Amino acid sequence: MILSLVLIEGQNVSEEALRSLSLVNAKQLVVGDAYGFGVILHIAAVTPVDLGNALRDFAQVPGVTGVMTLALRIT
């Protein structure tokens, strides 16, 4: 299992759009708003490939200007 704390950068990024994104072999939890930066997410993925795919999917959400990994834990 790979756990990651991620900053989804962008102005007016919809938390609902991030919550409702359907991911394969990964789950997301919106942690909260990072005022002036975007939204912080917690992502749990089965493999590194699944995490990479999830990050690419989040990058495609309207309003997202960047995706930055803040912390990573492999268990």
N, CA and C atoms as a LAMMPS dump frame, in Angstrom:
ITEM: TIMESTEP
0
ITEM: NUMBER OF ATOMS
225
ITEM: BOX BOUNDS ff ff ff
-5.0000000000000000e+02 5.0000000000000000e+02
-5.0000000000000000e+02 5.0000000000000000e+02
-5.0000000000000000e+02 5.0000000000000000e+02
ITEM: ATOMS id mol type element x y z
1 1 1 N 0.844 -1.168 0
2 1 2 C 0 0 0
3 1 3 C 0.892 1.234 0
4 2 1 N 0.515 2.214 -0.79
5 2 2 C 1.237 3.48 -0.865
6 2 3 C 0.293 4.587 -0.438
7 3 1 N 0.719 5.355 0.556
8 3 2 C -0.087 6.464 1.066
9 3 3 C 0.613 7.762 0.701
10 4 1 N -0.162 8.739 0.261
11 4 2 C 0.43 9.993 -0.167
12 4 3 C -0.439 11.167 0.248
13 5 1 N 0.212 12.23 0.68
14 5 2 C -0.447 13.496 0.95
15 5 3 C -0.076 14.404 -0.214
16 6 1 N -1.091 14.965 -0.881
17 6 2 C -0.872 15.666 -2.143
18 6 3 C -1.54 17.036 -2.118
19 7 1 N -0.84 18.038 -2.662
20 7 2 C -1.421 19.357 -2.868
21 7 3 C -1.88 19.444 -4.31
22 8 1 N -3.174 19.68 -4.494
23 8 2 C -3.733 19.912 -5.827
24 8 3 C -3.805 21.424 -5.983
25 9 1 N -2.941 21.984 -6.812
26 9 2 C -2.846 23.433 -6.96
27 9 3 C -3.842 23.954 -7.986
28 10 1 N -4.342 25.168 -7.721
29 10 2 C -5.213 25.83 -8.675
30 10 3 C -6.231 26.71 -7.977
31 11 1 N -6.69 27.719 -8.681
32 11 2 C -7.705 28.62 -8.162
33 11 3 C -9.084 28.038 -8.467
34 12 1 N -9.954 28.079 -7.495
35 12 2 C -11.342 27.618 -7.662
36 12 3 C -11.443 26.159 -8.071
37 13 1 N -10.54 25.322 -7.576
38 13 2 C -10.626 23.879 -7.835
39 13 3 C -11.786 23.342 -6.998
40 14 1 N -12.674 22.599 -7.634
41 14 2 C -13.846 22.062 -6.955
42 14 3 C -13.476 20.836 -6.121
43 15 1 N -13.691 20.943 -4.804
44 15 2 C -13.454 19.792 -3.939
45 15 3 C -14.355 18.631 -4.346
46 16 1 N -15.566 18.939 -4.774
47 16 2 C -16.508 17.892 -5.195
48 16 3 C -15.977 17.144 -6.418
49 17 1 N -15.378 17.865 -7.35
50 17 2 C -14.799 17.218 -8.537
51 17 3 C -13.667 16.282 -8.132
52 18 1 N -12.881 16.681 -7.13
53 18 2 C -11.787 15.831 -6.656
54 18 3 C -12.321 14.616 -5.914
55 19 1 N -13.373 14.811 -5.118
56 19 2 C -13.993 13.697 -4.376
57 19 3 C -14.63 12.674 -5.313
58 20 1 N -15.26 13.16 -6.371
59 20 2 C -16.056 12.28 -7.229
60 20 3 C -15.243 11.6 -8.325
61 21 1 N -13.967 11.95 -8.461
62 21 2 C -13.139 11.325 -9.485
63 21 3 C -13.003 9.83 -9.193
64 22 1 N -13.322 9.006 -10.163
65 22 2 C -13.248 7.56 -9.999
66 22 3 C -11.838 7.083 -10.347
67 23 1 N -11.162 6.489 -9.367
68 23 2 C -9.79 6.022 -9.556
69 23 3 C -9.752 4.498 -9.55
70 24 1 N -8.823 3.927 -10.325
71 24 2 C -8.636 2.48 -10.369
72 24 3 C -7.56 2.118 -9.351
73 25 1 N -7.865 1.23 -8.432
74 25 2 C -6.92 0.751 -7.412
75 25 3 C -6.333 1.852 -6.533
76 26 1 N -7.11 2.933 -6.325
77 26 2 C -6.69 4.004 -5.413
78 26 3 C -7.945 4.676 -4.863
79 27 1 N -7.825 5.222 -3.674
80 27 2 C -8.93 5.945 -3.026
81 27 3 C -8.42 7.293 -2.573
82 28 1 N -9.27 8.308 -2.659
83 28 2 C -8.882 9.638 -2.235
84 28 3 C -9.806 10.149 -1.141
85 29 1 N -9.229 11.002 -0.305
86 29 2 C -9.97 11.66 0.763
87 29 3 C -9.541 13.118 0.749
88 30 1 N -10.5 14.029 0.607
89 30 2 C -10.177 15.453 0.643
90 30 3 C -9.915 15.837 2.09
91 31 1 N -8.695 16.296 2.373
92 31 2 C -8.315 16.688 3.724
93 31 3 C -8.806 18.098 4.005
94 32 1 N -8.652 18.992 3.041
95 32 2 C -9.127 20.351 3.251
96 32 3 C -8.546 21.339 2.268
97 33 1 N -8.958 22.58 2.447
98 33 2 C -8.559 23.665 1.58
99 33 3 C -7.205 24.212 2.03
100 34 1 N -6.296 24.391 1.086
101 34 2 C -5.01 25.044 1.359
102 34 3 C -5.152 26.457 0.813
103 35 1 N -5.635 27.355 1.647
104 35 2 C -6.006 28.695 1.219
105 35 3 C -4.911 29.35 0.374
106 36 1 N -5.291 29.775 -0.812
107 36 2 C -4.363 30.425 -1.717
108 36 3 C -3.556 29.48 -2.577
109 37 1 N -3.624 28.191 -2.293
110 37 2 C -2.849 27.215 -3.056
111 37 3 C -3.721 26.209 -3.787
112 38 1 N -4.763 25.696 -3.133
113 38 2 C -5.593 24.656 -3.723
114 38 3 C -6.207 23.771 -2.658
115 39 1 N -6.119 22.47 -2.862
116 39 2 C -6.765 21.495 -1.982
117 39 3 C -5.755 20.409 -1.621
118 40 1 N -5.801 19.952 -0.37
119 40 2 C -4.925 18.861 0.066
120 40 3 C -5.723 17.565 0.086
121 41 1 N -5.147 16.522 -0.515
122 41 2 C -5.775 15.199 -0.593
123 41 3 C -4.888 14.158 0.072
124 42 1 N -5.528 13.13 0.597
125 42 2 C -4.837 11.928 1.049
126 42 3 C -5.215 10.851 0.038
127 43 1 N -4.222 10.19 -0.537
128 43 2 C -4.471 9.139 -1.531
129 43 3 C -3.851 7.842 -1.035
130 44 1 N -4.609 6.763 -1.111
131 44 2 C -4.118 5.417 -0.809
132 44 3 C -4.18 4.614 -2.102
133 45 1 N -3.046 4.091 -2.534
134 45 2 C -2.979 3.33 -3.782
135 45 3 C -2.355 1.961 -3.52
136 46 1 N -2.665 1.021 -4.387
137 46 2 C -2.158 -0.344 -4.239
138 46 3 C -0.694 -0.427 -4.683
139 47 1 N -0.348 0.197 -5.806
140 47 2 C 1.013 0.134 -6.345
141 47 3 C 1.488 1.533 -6.74
142 48 1 N 2.799 1.692 -6.969
143 48 2 C 3.295 2.985 -7.451
144 48 3 C 2.658 3.404 -8.782
145 49 1 N 2.384 2.453 -9.642
146 49 2 C 1.732 2.755 -10.92
147 49 3 C 0.331 3.32 -10.68
148 50 1 N -0.398 2.731 -9.735
149 50 2 C -1.74 3.225 -9.412
150 50 3 C -1.69 4.652 -8.882
151 51 1 N -0.695 4.957 -8.046
152 51 2 C -0.549 6.315 -7.53
153 51 3 C -0.228 7.279 -8.667
154 52 1 N 0.675 6.901 -9.528
155 52 2 C 1.02 7.741 -10.682
156 52 3 C -0.18 8.012 -11.567
157 53 1 N -0.98 6.975 -11.811
158 53 2 C -2.189 7.15 -12.622
159 53 3 C -3.172 8.09 -11.943
160 54 1 N -3.316 7.971 -10.622
161 54 2 C -4.222 8.841 -9.88
162 54 3 C -3.759 10.296 -9.962
163 55 1 N -2.461 10.522 -9.81
164 55 2 C -1.934 11.887 -9.885
165 55 3 C -2.169 12.486 -11.265
166 56 1 N -1.993 11.69 -12.314
167 56 2 C -2.262 12.175 -13.673
168 56 3 C -3.743 12.479 -13.858
169 57 1 N -4.609 11.646 -13.274
170 57 2 C -6.057 11.9 -13.361
171 57 3 C -6.423 13.211 -12.678
172 58 1 N -5.844 13.473 -11.497
173 58 2 C -6.128 14.722 -10.795
174 58 3 C -5.632 15.929 -11.583
175 59 1 N -4.532 15.778 -12.297
176 59 2 C -3.985 16.879 -13.093
177 59 3 C -4.935 17.292 -14.219
178 60 1 N -5.84 16.401 -14.607
179 60 2 C -6.78 16.673 -15.701
180 60 3 C -8.074 17.342 -15.235
181 61 1 N -8.275 17.484 -13.926
182 61 2 C -9.493 18.102 -13.393
183 61 3 C -9.478 19.585 -13.754
184 62 1 N -10.613 20.123 -14.235
185 62 2 C -10.666 21.538 -14.597
186 62 3 C -10.233 22.451 -13.446
187 63 1 N -9.375 23.415 -13.754
188 63 2 C -8.894 24.369 -12.765
189 63 3 C -7.591 23.979 -12.099
190 64 1 N -7.163 22.734 -12.254
191 64 2 C -5.923 22.273 -11.622
192 64 3 C -4.728 22.773 -12.447
193 65 1 N -3.792 23.426 -11.757
194 65 2 C -2.597 23.932 -12.43
195 65 3 C -1.338 23.156 -12.043
196 66 1 N -1.438 22.325 -11.01
197 66 2 C -0.291 21.529 -10.597
198 66 3 C -0.681 20.496 -9.554
199 67 1 N 0.135 19.449 -9.468
200 67 2 C -0.055 18.384 -8.476
201 67 3 C 1.295 18.161 -7.816
202 68 1 N 1.342 18.334 -6.483
203 68 2 C 2.607 18.22 -5.768
204 68 3 C 2.479 17.225 -4.616
205 69 1 N 3.371 16.252 -4.582
206 69 2 C 3.394 15.294 -3.485
207 69 3 C 4.072 15.945 -2.28
208 70 1 N 3.364 15.959 -1.162
209 70 2 C 3.889 16.546 0.083
210 70 3 C 4.531 15.486 0.977
211 71 1 N 3.953 14.275 0.98
212 71 2 C 4.49 13.183 1.79
213 71 3 C 4.135 11.862 1.125
214 72 1 N 5.003 10.875 1.32
215 72 2 C 4.792 9.558 0.721
216 72 3 C 5.197 8.508 1.733
217 73 1 N 4.339 7.495 1.892
218 73 2 C 4.653 6.384 2.81
219 73 3 C 4.324 5.077 2.106
220 74 1 N 5.288 4.187 2.096
221 74 2 C 5.097 2.879 1.482
222 74 3 C 5.06 1.846 2.606
223 75 1 N 3.967 1.092 2.662
224 75 2 C 3.826 0.082 3.716
225 75 3 C 3.753 -1.299 3.124
